[in-house]
Amino acid sequence: MRRRKFAGCQLQRSGEDVSEKLDYMPGVFTVERHVRGKWACRQSETLIQAPVPPQLIDKGIPTAGLLAHVMVAKFADHLPLYR
């Protein structure tokens, strides 16, 4: 188990949050996993976690590459969204 120091107290990893985003590269869909660890201090009873990375759509899973592909297919290639 990894330990870190914060304000003089020893932090212990108490869990993690995993978020996944869907990305598109020509011909291939990929999933990006973002793992954010939770660190706890037993002395001061505080929980520390990295902030959520910014997203283009709140609570959505597409990345900028996937949204760009959908927009080009919709408006430049004149394909309907249901295809």
C-alpha positions as CSV (number, residue, x, y, z in Angstrom):
1,M,0.0,0.0,0.0
2,R,1.4,3.4,-1.0
3,R,1.6,6.2,1.5
4,R,2.0,9.9,1.0
5,K,2.6,12.9,3.4
6,F,0.2,15.8,3.6
7,A,0.7,18.6,6.2
8,G,2.9,16.4,8.4
9,C,0.6,13.4,8.6
10,Q,0.9,10.1,6.9
11,L,-1.8,9.5,4.2
12,Q,-3.2,6.0,3.4
13,R,-5.0,5.1,0.2
14,S,-8.6,4.3,1.0
15,G,-10.0,3.7,-2.4
16,E,-10.4,5.1,-5.9
17,D,-12.9,6.5,-8.3
18,V,-12.8,5.3,-11.9
19,S,-14.4,7.2,-14.8
20,E,-14.4,6.0,-18.4
21,K,-14.7,8.1,-21.6
22,L,-15.4,7.0,-25.1
23,D,-13.0,8.2,-27.8
24,Y,-12.9,7.7,-31.5
25,M,-9.9,7.5,-33.8
26,P,-10.7,6.8,-37.5
27,G,-12.1,3.2,-37.6
28,V,-11.5,2.5,-33.9
29,F,-13.4,3.2,-30.7
30,T,-11.4,3.3,-27.5
31,V,-12.2,3.7,-23.9
32,E,-10.1,6.1,-21.7
33,R,-10.0,5.2,-18.0
34,H,-9.3,7.9,-15.5
35,V,-8.4,6.6,-12.0
36,R,-8.5,9.1,-9.1
37,G,-7.2,7.8,-5.8
38,K,-8.7,8.7,-2.4
39,W,-6.2,9.4,0.4
40,A,-7.2,9.5,4.1
41,C,-5.4,10.9,7.1
42,R,-6.1,9.1,10.4
43,Q,-4.9,11.9,12.7
44,S,-7.0,14.8,11.3
45,E,-9.8,12.5,9.8
46,T,-9.6,14.2,6.4
47,L,-10.2,12.7,2.9
48,I,-8.2,14.0,0.0
49,Q,-9.0,13.3,-3.7
50,A,-7.9,14.9,-7.0
51,P,-10.6,17.0,-8.8
52,V,-12.6,15.6,-11.7
53,P,-11.0,16.4,-15.1
54,P,-13.0,18.9,-17.1
55,Q,-15.6,17.4,-19.5
56,L,-17.1,18.8,-22.6
57,I,-20.6,17.5,-21.6
58,D,-21.4,17.4,-17.9
59,K,-21.9,13.8,-16.8
60,G,-21.3,12.6,-20.4
61,I,-18.8,10.0,-21.7
62,P,-17.7,11.4,-25.1
63,T,-14.3,12.9,-25.7
64,A,-13.5,15.8,-28.0
65,G,-12.5,13.3,-30.8
66,L,-15.8,11.5,-30.7
67,L,-17.8,14.7,-30.7
68,A,-15.7,16.1,-33.6
69,H,-16.4,12.9,-35.6
70,V,-20.2,13.1,-35.0
71,M,-20.2,16.8,-36.0
72,V,-18.3,16.2,-39.2
73,A,-20.5,13.1,-40.1
74,K,-23.6,15.1,-39.4
75,F,-22.8,18.5,-41.1
76,A,-20.0,17.9,-43.6
77,D,-20.9,14.4,-44.8
78,H,-24.7,14.9,-44.5
79,L,-25.3,11.7,-42.6
80,P,-28.3,11.5,-40.3
81,L,-27.6,10.7,-36.6
82,Y,-29.4,7.4,-36.7
83,R,-26.8,5.8,-39.2
